[in-house]
Amino acid sequence: MLNPFRKHPELIVHGAHPLNAEPPLPKLRDNYLTPQDLLYVRSHGDLPELDGEAHRVAVEGRVSRPLSLSLADVRALPPRTVRAVMQCAGNRRADMRGVRPVKGDPWAAGAIGCADWTGAPLAAVLEAAGAETGDGLHVAFTGADTCQPSDGGAHFGASIPMAKALDLDTIVAFAMNGEPLAVEHGFPLRIVAPGWAGVRSPKWLSTVTVQDRPSDAHQQAGDYKLFPPDMRPDTEDLSRGITIDAMPLNSAITEPAPGAEIKAGRVAVKGYAVATDRPIIRVDLSGDGGRTWVQATNEDHGDARWGWTFWHGTLDLPPGEHEICVRAWDAAGQTQPALPDDTWNFKGYLSAAWHRVRVTAA
């Protein structure tokens, strides 16, 4: 079993078996491209340490030329590097826990990161296999990891519609930020489906199957669904769940930290914002719980379709207790809900209300 502290001693470990951990928010904000040792780790079971030379990925199903691909075979295809956010559907679940109980690990705002992912377009792999690409088809993935009983007990599985599979930015990745994938991030091969929940980017890829329906695996068929607010675990009805694919507009404060004691006056505030594949056009900050707002400054890190936006700003805070809030606006003119109550669901998915941090100025 991978030592959860092998990569970075400051990771906040929510569970060791399976390993689920996130970085401290100030560390996450130190680098626009998240180092591997600081990228959140989400696993549903064991972390298989595979032989990079011996491991094979089967490409099968509705294909005319079934394949068995090695890491070297994938590396031999024309490479593509995609700058993209990877984010857990449960990112910021802790905010929903403050409304009423939810299932799952209490992720703060660190179950997210941005990296340059390098690999071969999944479309190129499907073309090499002679895959059918018609409407209504799906591409299903199986990982080499065996999940805990609570996560289905079998090998991890998920799928994406064919249209997403054929997007050239959806890749079979072998590197992150120019380095081979670490064990906890899917070595030797993983899927990267940019802008979608991390569950759609399986690690330790072992099979790719073209089929006429979504994956039957627990992660696709029985989990990662957005349920209505009246539903509870004992009334769960899968027919009323919406499959989680693209991630919502979101933002978070990385500094100052919750509960911080700071000097009154001009206070520096930093954080991130993300809107799937749309640009962030504005970020607003409030020092009084959302009654008044000032505009933050969006930092220029290039124009990455699937990247995130770093922002910074200042607030004038007199002595006393304050609730700092952030909200982002995307290119469609949309912004975030004010309260986690507005989108609460019993699994705590897609938590994207204004991020709030309480501090004391003296």
DADAZI-V894191 format. One record per backbone hydrogen bond with DSSP energy under -1.0 kcal/mol. CO is the residue of the C=O (numbers start at 1). NH is the residue of the N-H. If there is no record, write none. Layout:
{{CO & NH} {CO & NH}}
This chain:
{{3 & 6} {8 & 11} {12 & 22} {15 & 20} {20 & 14} {20 & 15} {21 & 41} {22 & 12} {24 & 28} {25 & 29} {27 & 30} {35 & 38} {41 & 21} {44 & 148} {51 & 55} {57 & 69} {58 & 208} {59 & 67} {60 & 210} {61 & 63} {62 & 132} {67 & 59} {69 & 57} {70 & 74} {71 & 75} {72 & 76} {74 & 77} {80 & 119} {82 & 117} {84 & 115} {86 & 113} {87 & 198} {88 & 91} {89 & 350} {90 & 93} {92 & 95} {93 & 97} {96 & 99} {96 & 100} {105 & 107} {107 & 94} {108 & 92} {110 & 112} {111 & 88} {113 & 86} {114 & 34} {115 & 84} {116 & 177} {117 & 82} {118 & 174} {118 & 175} {119 & 80} {120 & 172} {121 & 125} {122 & 126} {123 & 127} {124 & 128} {125 & 129} {126 & 131} {127 & 130} {129 & 65} {130 & 64} {134 & 137} {137 & 162} {138 & 211} {139 & 160} {140 & 209} {141 & 158} {142 & 206} {142 & 207} {145 & 156} {146 & 46} {148 & 151} {148 & 153} {149 & 152} {154 & 147} {156 & 143} {158 & 141} {160 & 139} {161 & 165} {162 & 166} {167 & 170} {170 & 122} {171 & 192} {172 & 120} {173 & 190} {174 & 181} {175 & 118} {176 & 179} {179 & 176} {182 & 185} {182 & 187} {183 & 186} {189 & 205} {190 & 173} {192 & 171} {193 & 196} {195 & 247} {197 & 200} {198 & 201} {202 & 191} {204 & 144} {206 & 58} {207 & 142} {208 & 60} {209 & 140} {210 & 62} {211 & 138} {217 & 221} {218 & 222} {224 & 244} {226 & 242} {228 & 231} {232 & 235} {237 & 240} {238 & 241} {242 & 226} {245 & 197} {250 & 274} {252 & 272} {255 & 270} {257 & 260} {260 & 360} {262 & 362} {265 & 317} {267 & 315} {269 & 313} {270 & 254} {270 & 255} {271 & 311} {272 & 252} {273 & 309} {274 & 250} {275 & 278} {279 & 331} {282 & 329} {283 & 296} {284 & 327} {285 & 294} {286 & 325} {294 & 285} {297 & 312} {304 & 307} {306 & 85} {309 & 273} {310 & 299} {311 & 271} {312 & 297} {313 & 269} {315 & 267} {317 & 265} {320 & 361} {322 & 359} {323 & 289} {324 & 357} {325 & 286} {326 & 355} {327 & 284} {329 & 281} {329 & 282} {330 & 333} {334 & 330} {337 & 354} {339 & 342} {345 & 348} {346 & 103} {355 & 326} {357 & 324} {358 & 259} {359 & 322} {360 & 262} {361 & 320}}
